[in-house]
Amino acid sequence: MFALASVAAQIDFDGDVVIRAQIVLGGVAPKPWRVLEAEAILQNEQLDDFTINRTVETITASSQPLQYNRYKIALIK
């Protein structure tokens, strides 16, 4: 069995501020997909609902689903 979609994230903080983030999605592309745009949004921000939602929207806005994997966008969210 394997995941339909997965995420690996490493987030380093200085107090409650993100100083570095690395985010990689699995199962949504032919190879693991590092989401540099999302990482940049998190940089120097507090990890609150607004920042998380903005990050998720950035990830899904740049996706280009194929005919049979469009459902994975909802899984990512």
mmCIF file of the N, C-alpha and C atoms, coordinates in Angstrom:
data_MODEL
# 
_entry.id   MODEL 
# 
loop_
_atom_site.group_PDB 
_atom_site.id 
_atom_site.type_symbol 
_atom_site.label_atom_id 
_atom_site.label_alt_id 
_atom_site.label_comp_id 
_atom_site.label_asym_id 
_atom_site.label_entity_id 
_atom_site.label_seq_id 
_atom_site.pdbx_PDB_ins_code 
_atom_site.Cartn_x 
_atom_site.Cartn_y 
_atom_site.Cartn_z 
_atom_site.occupancy 
_atom_site.B_iso_or_equiv 
_atom_site.pdbx_formal_charge 
_atom_site.auth_seq_id 
_atom_site.auth_comp_id 
_atom_site.auth_asym_id 
_atom_site.auth_atom_id 
_atom_site.pdbx_PDB_model_num 
ATOM 1   N N  . MET A 1 1  ? 0.841  -1.167 0.000   1.00 0.00 ? 1  MET A N  1 
ATOM 2   C CA . MET A 1 1  ? 0.000  0.000  0.000   1.00 0.00 ? 1  MET A CA 1 
ATOM 3   C C  . MET A 1 1  ? 0.895  1.243  0.000   1.00 0.00 ? 1  MET A C  1 
ATOM 4   N N  . PHE A 1 2  ? 0.432  2.295  -0.649  1.00 0.00 ? 2  PHE A N  1 
ATOM 5   C CA . PHE A 1 2  ? 1.174  3.549  -0.686  1.00 0.00 ? 2  PHE A CA 1 
ATOM 6   C C  . PHE A 1 2  ? 0.204  4.713  -0.548  1.00 0.00 ? 2  PHE A C  1 
ATOM 7   N N  . ALA A 1 3  ? 0.748  5.846  -0.168  1.00 0.00 ? 3  ALA A N  1 
ATOM 8   C CA . ALA A 1 3  ? -0.079 7.047  0.019   1.00 0.00 ? 3  ALA A CA 1 
ATOM 9   C C  . ALA A 1 3  ? -0.499 7.624  -1.330  1.00 0.00 ? 3  ALA A C  1 
ATOM 10  N N  . LEU A 1 4  ? -1.725 8.108  -1.407  1.00 0.00 ? 4  LEU A N  1 
ATOM 11  C CA . LEU A 1 4  ? -2.174 8.805  -2.615  1.00 0.00 ? 4  LEU A CA 1 
ATOM 12  C C  . LEU A 1 4  ? -1.493 10.155 -2.735  1.00 0.00 ? 4  LEU A C  1 
ATOM 13  N N  . ALA A 1 5  ? -1.183 10.760 -1.604  1.00 0.00 ? 5  ALA A N  1 
ATOM 14  C CA . ALA A 1 5  ? -0.447 12.030 -1.555  1.00 0.00 ? 5  ALA A CA 1 
ATOM 15  C C  . ALA A 1 5  ? 0.241  12.082 -0.193  1.00 0.00 ? 5  ALA A C  1 
ATOM 16  N N  . SER A 1 6  ? 1.403  12.699 -0.161  1.00 0.00 ? 6  SER A N  1 
ATOM 17  C CA . SER A 1 6  ? 2.120  12.823 1.109   1.00 0.00 ? 6  SER A CA 1 
ATOM 18  C C  . SER A 1 6  ? 2.882  14.136 1.126   1.00 0.00 ? 6  SER A C  1 
ATOM 19  N N  . VAL A 1 7  ? 3.287  14.523 2.314   1.00 0.00 ? 7  VAL A N  1 
ATOM 20  C CA . VAL A 1 7  ? 4.092  15.727 2.465   1.00 0.00 ? 7  VAL A CA 1 
ATOM 21  C C  . VAL A 1 7  ? 5.188  15.456 3.482   1.00 0.00 ? 7  VAL A C  1 
ATOM 22  N N  . ALA A 1 8  ? 6.362  15.974 3.176   1.00 0.00 ? 8  ALA A N  1 
ATOM 23  C CA . ALA A 1 8  ? 7.463  15.971 4.133   1.00 0.00 ? 8  ALA A CA 1 
ATOM 24  C C  . ALA A 1 8  ? 7.838  17.430 4.329   1.00 0.00 ? 8  ALA A C  1 
ATOM 25  N N  . ALA A 1 9  ? 7.926  17.837 5.580   1.00 0.00 ? 9  ALA A N  1 
ATOM 26  C CA . ALA A 1 9  ? 8.252  19.236 5.862   1.00 0.00 ? 9  ALA A CA 1 
ATOM 27  C C  . ALA A 1 9  ? 9.253  19.305 7.004   1.00 0.00 ? 9  ALA A C  1 
ATOM 28  N N  . GLN A 1 10 ? 10.210 20.172 6.827   1.00 0.00 ? 10 GLN A N  1 
ATOM 29  C CA . GLN A 1 10 ? 11.126 20.507 7.914   1.00 0.00 ? 10 GLN A CA 1 
ATOM 30  C C  . GLN A 1 10 ? 11.018 22.014 8.104   1.00 0.00 ? 10 GLN A C  1 
ATOM 31  N N  . ILE A 1 11 ? 10.662 22.424 9.298   1.00 0.00 ? 11 ILE A N  1 
ATOM 32  C CA . ILE A 1 11 ? 10.485 23.846 9.588   1.00 0.00 ? 11 ILE A CA 1 
ATOM 33  C C  . ILE A 1 11 ? 11.312 24.173 10.822  1.00 0.00 ? 11 ILE A C  1 
ATOM 34  N N  . ASP A 1 12 ? 12.220 25.111 10.665  1.00 0.00 ? 12 ASP A N  1 
ATOM 35  C CA . ASP A 1 12 ? 13.057 25.565 11.765  1.00 0.00 ? 12 ASP A CA 1 
ATOM 36  C C  . ASP A 1 12 ? 12.557 26.918 12.243  1.00 0.00 ? 12 ASP A C  1 
ATOM 37  N N  . PHE A 1 13 ? 12.513 27.084 13.551  1.00 0.00 ? 13 PHE A N  1 
ATOM 38  C CA . PHE A 1 13 ? 11.980 28.300 14.160  1.00 0.00 ? 13 PHE A CA 1 
ATOM 39  C C  . PHE A 1 13 ? 13.045 29.027 14.969  1.00 0.00 ? 13 PHE A C  1 
ATOM 40  N N  . ASP A 1 14 ? 12.882 30.324 15.070  1.00 0.00 ? 14 ASP A N  1 
ATOM 41  C CA . ASP A 1 14 ? 13.560 31.152 16.057  1.00 0.00 ? 14 ASP A CA 1 
ATOM 42  C C  . ASP A 1 14 ? 12.429 31.751 16.884  1.00 0.00 ? 14 ASP A C  1 
ATOM 43  N N  . GLY A 1 15 ? 12.170 31.164 18.034  1.00 0.00 ? 15 GLY A N  1 
ATOM 44  C CA . GLY A 1 15 ? 10.978 31.543 18.788  1.00 0.00 ? 15 GLY A CA 1 
ATOM 45  C C  . GLY A 1 15 ? 9.763  31.043 18.044  1.00 0.00 ? 15 GLY A C  1 
ATOM 46  N N  . ASP A 1 16 ? 8.871  31.959 17.683  1.00 0.00 ? 16 ASP A N  1 
ATOM 47  C CA . ASP A 1 16 ? 7.684  31.551 16.921  1.00 0.00 ? 16 ASP A CA 1 
ATOM 48  C C  . ASP A 1 16 ? 7.737  32.001 15.465  1.00 0.00 ? 16 ASP A C  1 
ATOM 49  N N  . VAL A 1 17 ? 8.922  32.378 14.993  1.00 0.00 ? 17 VAL A N  1 
ATOM 50  C CA . VAL A 1 17 ? 9.104  32.833 13.617  1.00 0.00 ? 17 VAL A CA 1 
ATOM 51  C C  . VAL A 1 17 ? 9.859  31.760 12.820  1.00 0.00 ? 17 VAL A C  1 
ATOM 52  N N  . VAL A 1 18 ? 9.353  31.446 11.640  1.00 0.00 ? 18 VAL A N  1 
ATOM 53  C CA . VAL A 1 18 ? 9.993  30.467 10.768  1.00 0.00 ? 18 VAL A CA 1 
ATOM 54  C C  . VAL A 1 18 ? 11.277 31.081 10.202  1.00 0.00 ? 18 VAL A C  1 
ATOM 55  N N  . ILE A 1 19 ? 12.389 30.400 10.397  1.00 0.00 ? 19 ILE A N  1 
ATOM 56  C CA . ILE A 1 19 ? 13.638 30.883 9.809   1.00 0.00 ? 19 ILE A CA 1 
ATOM 57  C C  . ILE A 1 19 ? 14.043 30.067 8.589   1.00 0.00 ? 19 ILE A C  1 
ATOM 58  N N  . ARG A 1 20 ? 13.491 28.847 8.479   1.00 0.00 ? 20 ARG A N  1 
ATOM 59  C CA . ARG A 1 20 ? 13.775 28.022 7.303   1.00 0.00 ? 20 ARG A CA 1 
ATOM 60  C C  . ARG A 1 20 ? 12.699 26.959 7.177   1.00 0.00 ? 20 ARG A C  1 
ATOM 61  N N  . ALA A 1 21 ? 12.247 26.742 5.959   1.00 0.00 ? 21 ALA A N  1 
ATOM 62  C CA . ALA A 1 21 ? 11.248 25.702 5.708   1.00 0.00 ? 21 ALA A CA 1 
ATOM 63  C C  . ALA A 1 21 ? 11.610 24.958 4.429   1.00 0.00 ? 21 ALA A C  1 
ATOM 64  N N  . GLN A 1 22 ? 11.422 23.664 4.463   1.00 0.00 ? 22 GLN A N  1 
ATOM 65  C CA . GLN A 1 22 ? 11.557 22.835 3.276   1.00 0.00 ? 22 GLN A CA 1 
ATOM 66  C C  . GLN A 1 22 ? 10.312 21.961 3.197   1.00 0.00 ? 22 GLN A C  1 
ATOM 67  N N  . ILE A 1 23 ? 9.645  21.999 2.054   1.00 0.00 ? 23 ILE A N  1 
ATOM 68  C CA . ILE A 1 23 ? 8.398  21.252 1.868   1.00 0.00 ? 23 ILE A CA 1 
ATOM 69  C C  . ILE A 1 23 ? 8.502  20.451 0.573   1.00 0.00 ? 23 ILE A C  1 
ATOM 70  N N  . VAL A 1 24 ? 8.215  19.150 0.678   1.00 0.00 ? 24 VAL A N  1 
ATOM 71  C CA . VAL A 1 24 ? 8.250  18.270 -0.484  1.00 0.00 ? 24 VAL A CA 1 
ATOM 72  C C  . VAL A 1 24 ? 6.951  17.465 -0.508  1.00 0.00 ? 24 VAL A C  1 
ATOM 73  N N  . LEU A 1 25 ? 6.288  17.454 -1.655  1.00 0.00 ? 25 LEU A N  1 
ATOM 74  C CA . LEU A 1 25 ? 5.068  16.669 -1.841  1.00 0.00 ? 25 LEU A CA 1 
ATOM 75  C C  . LEU A 1 25 ? 5.417  15.371 -2.550  1.00 0.00 ? 25 LEU A C  1 
ATOM 76  N N  . GLY A 1 26 ? 4.753  14.310 -2.146  1.00 0.00 ? 26 GLY A N  1 
ATOM 77  C CA . GLY A 1 26 ? 4.938  13.017 -2.791  1.00 0.00 ? 26 GLY A CA 1 
ATOM 78  C C  . GLY A 1 26 ? 3.619  12.503 -3.333  1.00 0.00 ? 26 GLY A C  1 
ATOM 79  N N  . GLY A 1 27 ? 3.701  11.696 -4.369  1.00 0.00 ? 27 GLY A N  1 
ATOM 80  C CA . GLY A 1 27 ? 2.505  11.082 -4.928  1.00 0.00 ? 27 GLY A CA 1 
ATOM 81  C C  . GLY A 1 27 ? 1.672  12.002 -5.792  1.00 0.00 ? 27 GLY A C  1 
ATOM 82  N N  . VAL A 1 28 ? 2.166  13.208 -6.076  1.00 0.00 ? 28 VAL A N  1 
ATOM 83  C CA . VAL A 1 28 ? 1.387  14.154 -6.873  1.00 0.00 ? 28 VAL A CA 1 
ATOM 84  C C  . VAL A 1 28 ? 2.072  14.505 -8.193  1.00 0.00 ? 28 VAL A C  1 
ATOM 85  N N  . ALA A 1 29 ? 3.245  13.966 -8.409  1.00 0.00 ? 29 ALA A N  1 
ATOM 86  C CA . ALA A 1 29 ? 4.017  14.221 -9.626  1.00 0.00 ? 29 ALA A CA 1 
ATOM 87  C C  . ALA A 1 29 ? 4.868  12.973 -9.895  1.00 0.00 ? 29 ALA A C  1 
ATOM 88  N N  . PRO A 1 30 ? 5.492  12.897 -11.058 1.00 0.00 ? 30 PRO A N  1 
ATOM 89  C CA . PRO A 1 30 ? 6.309  11.719 -11.354 1.00 0.00 ? 30 PRO A CA 1 
ATOM 90  C C  . PRO A 1 30 ? 7.489  11.520 -10.386 1.00 0.00 ? 30 PRO A C  1 
ATOM 91  N N  . LYS A 1 31 ? 7.873  12.574 -9.702  1.00 0.00 ? 31 LYS A N  1 
ATOM 92  C CA . LYS A 1 31 ? 8.947  12.475 -8.708  1.00 0.00 ? 31 LYS A CA 1 
ATOM 93  C C  . LYS A 1 31 ? 8.593  13.413 -7.554  1.00 0.00 ? 31 LYS A C  1 
ATOM 94  N N  . PRO A 1 32 ? 9.248  13.289 -6.405  1.00 0.00 ? 32 PRO A N  1 
ATOM 95  C CA . PRO A 1 32 ? 8.962  14.213 -5.311  1.00 0.00 ? 32 PRO A CA 1 
ATOM 96  C C  . PRO A 1 32 ? 9.061  15.664 -5.780  1.00 0.00 ? 32 PRO A C  1 
ATOM 97  N N  . TRP A 1 33 ? 8.138  16.485 -5.310  1.00 0.00 ? 33 TRP A N  1 
ATOM 98  C CA . TRP A 1 33 ? 8.012  17.858 -5.794  1.00 0.00 ? 33 TRP A CA 1 
ATOM 99  C C  . TRP A 1 33 ? 8.290  18.817 -4.648  1.00 0.00 ? 33 TRP A C  1 
ATOM 100 N N  . ARG A 1 34 ? 9.440  19.495 -4.714  1.00 0.00 ? 34 ARG A N  1 
ATOM 101 C CA . ARG A 1 34 ? 9.764  20.510 -3.715  1.00 0.00 ? 34 ARG A CA 1 
ATOM 102 C C  . ARG A 1 34 ? 9.048  21.795 -4.079  1.00 0.00 ? 34 ARG A C  1 
ATOM 103 N N  . VAL A 1 35 ? 8.394  22.401 -3.103  1.00 0.00 ? 35 VAL A N  1 
ATOM 104 C CA . VAL A 1 35 ? 7.546  23.558 -3.355  1.00 0.00 ? 35 VAL A CA 1 
ATOM 105 C C  . VAL A 1 35 ? 8.254  24.817 -2.840  1.00 0.00 ? 35 VAL A C  1 
ATOM 106 N N  . LEU A 1 36 ? 9.155  25.345 -3.674  1.00 0.00 ? 36 LEU A N  1 
ATOM 107 C CA . LEU A 1 36 ? 9.984  26.483 -3.280  1.00 0.00 ? 36 LEU A CA 1 
ATOM 108 C C  . LEU A 1 36 ? 9.161  27.737 -3.000  1.00 0.00 ? 36 LEU A C  1 
ATOM 109 N N  . GLU A 1 37 ? 8.088  27.939 -3.770  1.00 0.00 ? 37 GLU A N  1 
ATOM 110 C CA . GLU A 1 37 ? 7.246  29.120 -3.558  1.00 0.00 ? 37 GLU A CA 1 
ATOM 111 C C  . GLU A 1 37 ? 6.607  29.103 -2.169  1.00 0.00 ? 37 GLU A C  1 
ATOM 112 N N  . ALA A 1 38 ? 6.176  27.942 -1.747  1.00 0.00 ? 38 ALA A N  1 
ATOM 113 C CA . ALA A 1 38 ? 5.567  27.808 -0.420  1.00 0.00 ? 38 ALA A CA 1 
ATOM 114 C C  . ALA A 1 38 ? 6.611  28.023 0.672   1.00 0.00 ? 38 ALA A C  1 
ATOM 115 N N  . GLU A 1 39 ? 7.798  27.505 0.461   1.00 0.00 ? 39 GLU A N  1 
ATOM 116 C CA . GLU A 1 39 ? 8.878  27.699 1.425   1.00 0.00 ? 39 GLU A CA 1 
ATOM 117 C C  . GLU A 1 39 ? 9.173  29.182 1.612   1.00 0.00 ? 39 GLU A C  1 
ATOM 118 N N  . ALA A 1 40 ? 9.168  29.916 0.515   1.00 0.00 ? 40 ALA A N  1 
ATOM 119 C CA . ALA A 1 40 ? 9.462  31.357 0.563   1.00 0.00 ? 40 ALA A CA 1 
ATOM 120 C C  . ALA A 1 40 ? 8.391  32.119 1.342   1.00 0.00 ? 40 ALA A C  1 
ATOM 121 N N  . ILE A 1 41 ? 7.140  31.710 1.205   1.00 0.00 ? 41 ILE A N  1 
ATOM 122 C CA . ILE A 1 41 ? 6.060  32.383 1.935   1.00 0.00 ? 41 ILE A CA 1 
ATOM 123 C C  . ILE A 1 41 ? 6.257  32.242 3.441   1.00 0.00 ? 41 ILE A C  1 
ATOM 124 N N  . LEU A 1 42 ? 6.696  31.086 3.873   1.00 0.00 ? 42 LEU A N  1 
ATOM 125 C CA . LEU A 1 42 ? 6.851  30.824 5.302   1.00 0.00 ? 42 LEU A CA 1 
ATOM 126 C C  . LEU A 1 42 ? 8.033  31.557 5.930   1.00 0.00 ? 42 LEU A C  1 
ATOM 127 N N  . GLN A 1 43 ? 9.020  31.895 5.118   1.00 0.00 ? 43 GLN A N  1 
ATOM 128 C CA . GLN A 1 43 ? 10.244 32.521 5.612   1.00 0.00 ? 43 GLN A CA 1 
ATOM 129 C C  . GLN A 1 43 ? 9.949  33.801 6.401   1.00 0.00 ? 43 GLN A C  1 
ATOM 130 N N  . ASN A 1 44 ? 10.452 33.880 7.613   1.00 0.00 ? 44 ASN A N  1 
ATOM 131 C CA . ASN A 1 44 ? 10.326 35.045 8.493   1.00 0.00 ? 44 ASN A CA 1 
ATOM 132 C C  . ASN A 1 44 ? 8.887  35.366 8.890   1.00 0.00 ? 44 ASN A C  1 
ATOM 133 N N  . GLU A 1 45 ? 8.024  34.369 8.893   1.00 0.00 ? 45 GLU A N  1 
ATOM 134 C CA . GLU A 1 45 ? 6.627  34.548 9.278   1.00 0.00 ? 45 GLU A CA 1 
ATOM 135 C C  . GLU A 1 45 ? 6.296  33.684 10.490  1.00 0.00 ? 45 GLU A C  1 
ATOM 136 N N  . GLN A 1 46 ? 5.270  34.075 11.218  1.00 0.00 ? 46 GLN A N  1 
ATOM 137 C CA . GLN A 1 46 ? 4.728  33.205 12.253  1.00 0.00 ? 46 GLN A CA 1 
ATOM 138 C C  . GLN A 1 46 ? 3.835  32.176 11.581  1.00 0.00 ? 46 GLN A C  1 
ATOM 139 N N  . LEU A 1 47 ? 3.819  30.987 12.123  1.00 0.00 ? 47 LEU A N  1 
ATOM 140 C CA . LEU A 1 47 ? 3.030  29.912 11.538  1.00 0.00 ? 47 LEU A CA 1 
ATOM 141 C C  . LEU A 1 47 ? 1.610  29.975 12.097  1.00 0.00 ? 47 LEU A C  1 
ATOM 142 N N  . ASP A 1 48 ? 0.798  30.891 11.524  1.00 0.00 ? 48 ASP A N  1 
ATOM 143 C CA . ASP A 1 48 ? -0.584 31.056 11.955  1.00 0.00 ? 48 ASP A CA 1 
ATOM 144 C C  . ASP A 1 48 ? -1.521 30.607 10.833  1.00 0.00 ? 48 ASP A C  1 
ATOM 145 N N  . ASP A 1 49 ? -2.818 30.638 11.094  1.00 0.00 ? 49 ASP A N  1 
ATOM 146 C CA . ASP A 1 49 ? -3.797 30.169 10.103  1.00 0.00 ? 49 ASP A CA 1 
ATOM 147 C C  . ASP A 1 49 ? -3.689 30.921 8.782   1.00 0.00 ? 49 ASP A C  1 
ATOM 148 N N  . PHE A 1 50 ? -3.499 32.239 8.836   1.00 0.00 ? 50 PHE A N  1 
ATOM 149 C CA . PHE A 1 50 ? -3.408 33.035 7.615   1.00 0.00 ? 50 PHE A CA 1 
ATOM 150 C C  . PHE A 1 50 ? -2.219 32.590 6.761   1.00 0.00 ? 50 PHE A C  1 
ATOM 151 N N  . THR A 1 51 ? -1.062 32.429 7.377   1.00 0.00 ? 51 THR A N  1 
ATOM 152 C CA . THR A 1 51 ? 0.146  32.038 6.646   1.00 0.00 ? 51 THR A CA 1 
ATOM 153 C C  . THR A 1 51 ? 0.015  30.624 6.098   1.00 0.00 ? 51 THR A C  1 
ATOM 154 N N  . ILE A 1 52 ? -0.549 29.725 6.881   1.00 0.00 ? 52 ILE A N  1 
ATOM 155 C CA . ILE A 1 52 ? -0.731 28.352 6.410   1.00 0.00 ? 52 ILE A CA 1 
ATOM 156 C C  . ILE A 1 52 ? -1.681 28.322 5.217   1.00 0.00 ? 52 ILE A C  1 
ATOM 157 N N  . ASN A 1 53 ? -2.804 29.031 5.291   1.00 0.00 ? 53 ASN A N  1 
ATOM 158 C CA . ASN A 1 53 ? -3.760 29.056 4.179   1.00 0.00 ? 53 ASN A CA 1 
ATOM 159 C C  . ASN A 1 53 ? -3.152 29.671 2.928   1.00 0.00 ? 53 ASN A C  1 
ATOM 160 N N  . ARG A 1 54 ? -2.386 30.728 3.091   1.00 0.00 ? 54 ARG A N  1 
ATOM 161 C CA . ARG A 1 54 ? -1.725 31.358 1.937   1.00 0.00 ? 54 ARG A CA 1 
ATOM 162 C C  . ARG A 1 54 ? -0.723 30.396 1.306   1.00 0.00 ? 54 ARG A C  1 
ATOM 163 N N  . THR A 1 55 ? -0.020 29.638 2.134   1.00 0.00 ? 55 THR A N  1 
ATOM 164 C CA . THR A 1 55 ? 0.945  28.656 1.642   1.00 0.00 ? 55 THR A CA 1 
ATOM 165 C C  . THR A 1 55 ? 0.245  27.551 0.860   1.00 0.00 ? 55 THR A C  1 
ATOM 166 N N  . VAL A 1 56 ? -0.852 27.027 1.393   1.00 0.00 ? 56 VAL A N  1 
ATOM 167 C CA . VAL A 1 56 ? -1.605 25.967 0.714   1.00 0.00 ? 56 VAL A CA 1 
ATOM 168 C C  . VAL A 1 56 ? -2.158 26.463 -0.612  1.00 0.00 ? 56 VAL A C  1 
ATOM 169 N N  . GLU A 1 57 ? -2.683 27.669 -0.639  1.00 0.00 ? 57 GLU A N  1 
ATOM 170 C CA . GLU A 1 57 ? -3.210 28.223 -1.893  1.00 0.00 ? 57 GLU A CA 1 
ATOM 171 C C  . GLU A 1 57 ? -2.106 28.370 -2.934  1.00 0.00 ? 57 GLU A C  1 
ATOM 172 N N  . THR A 1 58 ? -0.921 28.748 -2.516  1.00 0.00 ? 58 THR A N  1 
ATOM 173 C CA . THR A 1 58 ? 0.209  28.863 -3.443  1.00 0.00 ? 58 THR A CA 1 
ATOM 174 C C  . THR A 1 58 ? 0.570  27.502 -4.019  1.00 0.00 ? 58 THR A C  1 
ATOM 175 N N  . ILE A 1 59 ? 0.589  26.495 -3.168  1.00 0.00 ? 59 ILE A N  1 
ATOM 176 C CA . ILE A 1 59 ? 0.921  25.139 -3.631  1.00 0.00 ? 59 ILE A CA 1 
ATOM 177 C C  . ILE A 1 59 ? -0.096 24.663 -4.660  1.00 0.00 ? 59 ILE A C  1 
ATOM 178 N N  . THR A 1 60 ? -1.365 24.813 -4.372  1.00 0.00 ? 60 THR A N  1 
ATOM 179 C CA . THR A 1 60 ? -2.390 24.292 -5.278  1.00 0.00 ? 60 THR A CA 1 
ATOM 180 C C  . THR A 1 60 ? -2.561 25.156 -6.524  1.00 0.00 ? 60 THR A C  1 
ATOM 181 N N  . ALA A 1 61 ? -2.290 26.445 -6.434  1.00 0.00 ? 61 ALA A N  1 
ATOM 182 C CA . ALA A 1 61 ? -2.431 27.323 -7.601  1.00 0.00 ? 61 ALA A CA 1 
ATOM 183 C C  . ALA A 1 61 ? -1.415 26.977 -8.685  1.00 0.00 ? 61 ALA A C  1 
ATOM 184 N N  . SER A 1 62 ? -0.250 26.513 -8.300  1.00 0.00 ? 62 SER A N  1 
ATOM 185 C CA . SER A 1 62 ? 0.785  26.214 -9.285  1.00 0.00 ? 62 SER A CA 1 
ATOM 186 C C  . SER A 1 62 ? 0.720  24.782 -9.789  1.00 0.00 ? 62 SER A C  1 
ATOM 187 N N  . SER A 1 63 ? -0.224 23.995 -9.300  1.00 0.00 ? 63 SER A N  1 
ATOM 188 C CA . SER A 1 63 ? -0.317 22.607 -9.739  1.00 0.00 ? 63 SER A CA 1 
ATOM 189 C C  . SER A 1 63 ? -0.988 22.523 -11.106 1.00 0.00 ? 63 SER A C  1 
ATOM 190 N N  . GLN A 1 64 ? -0.607 21.508 -11.846 1.00 0.00 ? 64 GLN A N  1 
ATOM 191 C CA . GLN A 1 64 ? -1.178 21.269 -13.172 1.00 0.00 ? 64 GLN A CA 1 
ATOM 192 C C  . GLN A 1 64 ? -1.628 19.818 -13.244 1.00 0.00 ? 64 GLN A C  1 
ATOM 193 N N  . PRO A 1 65 ? -2.824 19.545 -12.734 1.00 0.00 ? 65 PRO A N  1 
ATOM 194 C CA . PRO A 1 65 ? -3.282 18.156 -12.682 1.00 0.00 ? 65 PRO A CA 1 
ATOM 195 C C  . PRO A 1 65 ? -3.553 17.593 -14.066 1.00 0.00 ? 65 PRO A C  1 
ATOM 196 N N  . LEU A 1 66 ? -3.422 16.274 -14.155 1.00 0.00 ? 66 LEU A N  1 
ATOM 197 C CA . LEU A 1 66 ? -3.772 15.559 -15.370 1.00 0.00 ? 66 LEU A CA 1 
ATOM 198 C C  . LEU A 1 66 ? -5.206 15.049 -15.243 1.00 0.00 ? 66 LEU A C  1 
ATOM 199 N N  . GLN A 1 67 ? -5.696 14.424 -16.284 1.00 0.00 ? 67 GLN A N  1 
ATOM 200 C CA . GLN A 1 67 ? -7.097 14.015 -16.337 1.00 0.00 ? 67 GLN A CA 1 
ATOM 201 C C  . GLN A 1 67 ? -7.521 13.150 -15.150 1.00 0.00 ? 67 GLN A C  1 
ATOM 202 N N  . TYR A 1 68 ? -6.687 12.217 -14.739 1.00 0.00 ? 68 TYR A N  1 
ATOM 203 C CA . TYR A 1 68 ? -7.112 11.255 -13.727 1.00 0.00 ? 68 TYR A CA 1 
ATOM 204 C C  . TYR A 1 68 ? -6.542 11.512 -12.329 1.00 0.00 ? 68 TYR A C  1 
ATOM 205 N N  . ASN A 1 69 ? -5.887 12.637 -12.112 1.00 0.00 ? 69 ASN A N  1 
ATOM 206 C CA . ASN A 1 69 ? -5.377 12.892 -10.762 1.00 0.00 ? 69 ASN A CA 1 
ATOM 207 C C  . ASN A 1 69 ? -5.798 14.252 -10.207 1.00 0.00 ? 69 ASN A C  1 
ATOM 208 N N  . ARG A 1 70 ? -6.815 14.851 -10.759 1.00 0.00 ? 70 ARG A N  1 
ATOM 209 C CA . ARG A 1 70 ? -7.303 16.143 -10.256 1.00 0.00 ? 70 ARG A CA 1 
ATOM 210 C C  . ARG A 1 70 ? -7.741 16.079 -8.792  1.00 0.00 ? 70 ARG A C  1 
ATOM 211 N N  . TYR A 1 71 ? -8.219 14.929 -8.365  1.00 0.00 ? 71 TYR A N  1 
ATOM 212 C CA . TYR A 1 71 ? -8.683 14.763 -6.979  1.00 0.00 ? 71 TYR A CA 1 
ATOM 213 C C  . TYR A 1 71 ? -7.555 14.975 -5.972  1.00 0.00 ? 71 TYR A C  1 
ATOM 214 N N  . LYS A 1 72 ? -6.303 14.887 -6.410  1.00 0.00 ? 72 LYS A N  1 
ATOM 215 C CA . LYS A 1 72 ? -5.191 15.038 -5.483  1.00 0.00 ? 72 LYS A CA 1 
ATOM 216 C C  . LYS A 1 72 ? -5.021 16.473 -4.989  1.00 0.00 ? 72 LYS A C  1 
ATOM 217 N N  . ILE A 1 73 ? -5.559 17.438 -5.710  1.00 0.00 ? 73 ILE A N  1 
ATOM 218 C CA . ILE A 1 73 ? -5.493 18.824 -5.233  1.00 0.00 ? 73 ILE A CA 1 
ATOM 219 C C  . ILE A 1 73 ? -6.229 18.940 -3.912  1.00 0.00 ? 73 ILE A C  1 
ATOM 220 N N  . ALA A 1 74 ? -7.393 18.325 -3.811  1.00 0.00 ? 74 ALA A N  1 
ATOM 221 C CA . ALA A 1 74 ? -8.123 18.353 -2.535  1.00 0.00 ? 74 ALA A CA 1 
ATOM 222 C C  . ALA A 1 74 ? -7.352 17.615 -1.446  1.00 0.00 ? 74 ALA A C  1 
ATOM 223 N N  . LEU A 1 75 ? -6.656 16.546 -1.792  1.00 0.00 ? 75 LEU A N  1 
ATOM 224 C CA . LEU A 1 75 ? -5.861 15.816 -0.805  1.00 0.00 ? 75 LEU A CA 1 
ATOM 225 C C  . LEU A 1 75 ? -4.712 16.669 -0.277  1.00 0.00 ? 75 LEU A C  1 
ATOM 226 N N  . ILE A 1 76 ? -4.103 17.447 -1.143  1.00 0.00 ? 76 ILE A N  1 
ATOM 227 C CA . ILE A 1 76 ? -3.016 18.329 -0.725  1.00 0.00 ? 76 ILE A CA 1 
ATOM 228 C C  . ILE A 1 76 ? -3.542 19.345 0.288   1.00 0.00 ? 76 ILE A C  1 
ATOM 229 N N  . LYS A 1 77 ? -4.697 19.933 -0.016  1.00 0.00 ? 77 LYS A N  1 
ATOM 230 C CA . LYS A 1 77 ? -5.272 20.910 0.901   1.00 0.00 ? 77 LYS A CA 1 
ATOM 231 C C  . LYS A 1 77 ? -5.589 20.284 2.225   1.00 0.00 ? 77 LYS A C  1 
# 
